[in-house]
């Protein structure tokens, strides 16, 4: 119950005081995150005169904790040049969302006003330039709609697709402009606590010390996204990575490479991957509307790649970042582990004994992680021949006439008896597809009862047939 009560805690770091607010659990995490950041958050300084170390910024922040200002990558070079000219001080801090096209900078509070004014100037320029592009989109849409009125039947679908894709590019630009306008209204700076909290959904949230140790080796800190979220068409150039390439590394299935191209001012993507059998597949969203992509092309691509639509993926914009992740993720010795080894608290009689003990501990942790912790969950035990991944969703074949379609779930590892176990919330909806009948949606609890009933009937039919 104590964790539910809001607490206030004051820490002193490098002579500056910081007030942390939240539950006991949140404050404990924030303190851990700050410690990891101060120990491992040092970044290589550049030639900028105004750039300081993180410890310098904390020492400069006499009356209040440092603040963090988030700058669009496209404006970063110009903003820092202007800040240096104005005599401002700053420090790069770890980017807790490496794929959002923005860079966080730590600044002393006394420099926040002028730093914000510089960033706001560039945001205003960006909005003005975006408005010109927006006007161009609207003119192109109007021209295509005029062509549609006089087009031959065989050309109409092509023109409609162009209109929808330019409309999508326009809407994406409007969303970017709204975000920048919102930043202008609310301000460009974050409290240091809010900056730390922006790492929600990343490895930094799970274990700050581990995330920072890996970050020093070049491993991005970023949230994972479902395969469907990652592989959506984008049409606006502003959303395209500078590298014009992106790599998706899923929890299961093969890694997918996405290359971005531009034609007639509209972005499209080519996807490619090689299966574990050595088969090479290529897909494109060129000339496809978003609806066409999601209903026909993407499900087929996910099937070929062995990826479910809700499979979590890590995203990388360069081969170097992908290589760092492959080499160092979950493979960096932490300071606490090094100290433990140096103190000699863990001594094994042989390498074989060490391997056996570590394996036993890992097995214990895995069993704890997979243990049932919520009585509101339903567990379905499915034989492997009844489990099929189709169009990015899990399909459970109940019998020759009935199939259950499960969304946003994935099976656990194969059990000792050869079956798969699926845990799903009782309230989650399951689609039941029966031949010659419209599909219906029921709760997972109802579906599990129907599955149990179907099995009982199958056993009874089998027994009756054998008695005859």
C-alpha positions, -999 to 999 in steps of 0.1 A, spaced: 0 0 0 29 23 7 39 22 -30 6 38 -39 12 69 -18 30 98 -35 64 106 -19 89 134 -23 126 127 -20 155 152 -22 189 141 -35 221 161 -39 243 154 -70 275 173 -77 264 201 -54 230 205 -70 198 194 -54 171 174 -72 136 167 -59 121 134 -70 83 128 -69 63 96 -71 57 63 -53 84 47 -33 90 23 -62 92 51 -87 116 72 -66 139 41 -61 140 36 -98 147 73 -105 176 73 -80 190 41 -97 186 58 -131 204 89 -120 233 69 -106 236 48 -138 236 80 -159 262 98 -138 285 67 -138 280 57 -174 264 86 -192 296 104 -202 297 111 -239 326 121 -262 330 159 -263 332 177 -296 350 208 -306 322 231 -295 334 255 -268 300 255 -251 300 217 -246 307 205 -211 307 172 -193 276 161 -174 293 167 -141 302 203 -152 265 209 -160 254 197 -126 280 219 -109 268 249 -130 232 242 -119 234 259 -85 198 269 -78 180 240 -94 186 207 -112 196 208 -149 170 208 -176 168 188 -208 159 204 -242 149 182 -271 160 193 -305 151 180 -340 180 163 -356 176 184 -387 181 216 -367 207 203 -342 239 215 -359 225 251 -364 210 253 -329 243 243 -312 263 267 -334 239 295 -324 242 284 -287 280 285 -288 279 320 -303 256 331 -275 280 317 -249 256 290 -237 267 257 -220 253 222 -226 260 185 -225 248 157 -247 229 131 -227 219 95 -237 191 95 -262 164 74 -246 145 71 -279 170 67 -307 145 65 -335 123 96 -329 145 120 -350 153 142 -320 183 147 -297 182 156 -260 207 181 -246 213 188 -209 216 225 -199 219 245 -167 186 261 -157 200 296 -161 206 290 -198 172 275 -205 155 307 -215 179 317 -242 184 281 -254 146 277 -258 145 310 -278 170 296 -303 152 263 -306 119 281 -310 133 303 -338 142 272 -358 109 255 -351 91 286 -364 113 285 -396 105 247 -400 67 254 -397 69 281 -423 88 259 -447 64 230 -440 34 252 -449 49 258 -484 52 220 -489 17 216 -476 4 240 -502 22 221 -528 6 188 -517 -29 204 -518 -22 217 -554 -11 182 -565 -42 166 -550 -65 192 -567 -48 185 -600 -51 147 -597 -88 150 -587 -93 170 -619 -76 143 -639 -97 117 -623 -129 133 -637 -116 128 -673 -95 96 -669 -102 63 -687 -115 35 -665 -82 16 -666 -64 47 -653 -87 56 -625 -74 31 -599 -38 44 -605 -49 80 -600 -69 72 -569 -39 55 -554 -17 85 -561 -43 108 -545 -45 87 -514 -7 85 -510 -2 122 -514 -31 128 -489 -12 105 -465 20 125 -471 0 157 -464 -16 143 -432 18 131 -419 32 166 -425 2 181 -407 10 158 -377 46 170 -377 36 206 -378 11 201 -350 39 185 -329 61 215 -335 34 240 -328 26 221 -295 63 224 -285 62 261 -292 31 265 -270 42 243 -241 80 250 -242 110 231 -253 125 220 -220 119 190 -197 127 186 -161 155 160 -156 130 137 -139 107 139 -170 137 132 -192 145 100 -173 109 90 -174 109 93 -212 128 60 -213 95 41 -205 92 9 -226 130 6 -231 158 -14 -216 167 18 -196 133 14 -178 140 -23 -171 176 -19 -159 193 15 -161 228 1 -152 226 -25 -179 212 -1 -205 240 24 -199 267 -2 -200 254 -13 -234 249 23 -246 286 29 -241 293 1 -265 270 16 -291 237 -1 -284 207 21 -290 182 28 -262 148 27 -278 113 11 -273 103 -19 -293 73 -18 -316 50 -44 -330 57 -56 -365 25 -40 -378 35 -6 -363 70 -8 -377 61 -18 -412 35 8 -420 39 29 -453 52 64 -448 49 89 -476 65 121 -462 102 126 -467 105 141 -432 97 107 -417 124 89 -437 157 81 -419 188 99 -432 204 65 -440 174 57 -463 175 22 -448 160 6 -417 165 -28 -401 138 -46 -381 150 -73 -356 120 -93 -343 118 -115 -312 110 -144 -335 112 -148 -372 138 -133 -396 152 -98 -397 137 -75 -423 156 -48 -443 136 -18 -454 149 6 -481 132 40 -487 128 55 -521 112 87 -534 92 91 -566 72 122 -576 79 136 -541 62 107 -523 82 81 -503 77 43 -508 95 13 -493 111 -19 -505 113 -48 -480 136 -78 -482 146 -107 -461 161 -142 -462 144 -171 -444 163 -196 -423 159 -220 -454 178 -195 -476 148 -183 -495 149 -146 -505 117 -125 -505 111 -90 -516 79 -68 -511 71 -32 -519 44 -7 -509 50 13 -540 17 23 -557 -3 7 -528 -27 26 -505 -23 20 -468 -54 -1 -468 -42 -23 -497 -8 -28 -479 -24 -38 -446 -51 -61 -460 -32 -79 -488 6 -74 -489 17 -71 -453 -1 -102 -440 16 -123 -468 50 -108 -460 46 -116 -423 37 -152 -431 68 -156 -453 90 -140 -426 75 -161 -398 65 -130 -378 32 -124 -361 17 -89 -364 22 -82 -327 57 -95 -326 80 -69 -309 108 -56 -331 139 -35 -325 145 -8 -351 180 3 -364 188 30 -390 224 18 -398 243 -14 -401 268 -1 -374 240 3 -349 226 -31 -358 260 -47 -354 265 -31 -320 232 -45 -308 240 -80 -322 274 -80 -304 267 -63 -271 230 -66 -262 227 -88 -231 265 -93 -234 282 -66 -213 297 -72 -179 282 -46 -154 303 -28 -128 284 -45 -100 292 -79 -116 329 -69 -120 331 -58 -83 315 -90 -72 340 -111 -92 369 -90 -78 358 -95 -43 358 -132 -48 324 -139 -35 316 -164 -63 341 -193 -64 336 -224 -84 356 -256 -82 356 -261 -119 342 -246 -152 317 -275 -154 304 -268 -119 301 -231 -128 282 -239 -160 258 -263 -141 250 -238 -113 245 -209 -137 222 -231 -159 202 -241 -128 198 -204 -118 187 -194 -153 162 -223 -154 148 -211 -120 145 -175 -132 128 -187 -164 102 -208 -145 96 -178 -122 91 -155 -152 66 -179 -168 47 -187 -137 10 -178 -136 7 -146 -117 -28 -134 -126 -59 -154 -120 -76 -132 -146 -57 -150 -173 -70 -180 -194 -45 -207 -204 -50 -226 -236 -30 -257 -242 -27 -264 -279 -11 -294 -298 14 -281 -324 -6 -295 -353 -35 -273 -343 -15 -241 -341 -10 -221 -373 4 -186 -379 -17 -170 -407 -17 -134 -419 2 -123 -389 -22 -138 -363 -23 -170 -343 -50 -195 -356 -61 -224 -334 -78 -252 -355 -105 -265 -333 -119 -290 -359 -124 -292 -396 -152 -265 -394 -140 -242 -367 -110 -219 -362 -102 -195 -333 -82 -164 -344 -62 -148 -316 -49 -112 -318 -19 -97 -299 -9 -130 -283 19 -154 -290 25 -190 -277 51 -198 -251 78 -223 -256 69 -259 -263 60 -278 -231 75 -312 -221 44 -329 -235 49 -314 -269 20 -289 -266 21 -251 -266 6 -230 -238 -10 -196 -246 -19 -172 -218 -45 -146 -226 -66 -122 -206 -102 -134 -199 -116 -102 -214 -95 -104 -246 -116 -109 -277 -112 -141 -298 -126 -143 -333 -144 -177 -340 -146 -186 -377 -170 -214 -387 -177 -226 -422 -208 -212 -438 -213 -188 -408 -204 -152 -402 -174 -147 -379 -182 -139 -343 -162 -124 -314 -163 -137 -279 -142 -133 -248 -112 -156 -242 -130 -171 -212 -160 -181 -234 -136 -193 -262 -117 -215 -237 -150 -231 -226 -160 -237 -262 -126 -252 -269 -130 -275 -239 -165 -286 -250 -152 -293 -285 -125 -315 -271 -150 -334 -250 -173 -339 -281 -143 -351 -301 -133 -377 -274 -170 -389 -272 -172 -392 -310 -139 -411 -311 -151 -435 -283 -184 -441 -299 -168 -449 -333 -145 -474 -317 -173 -491 -298 -191 -497 -331 
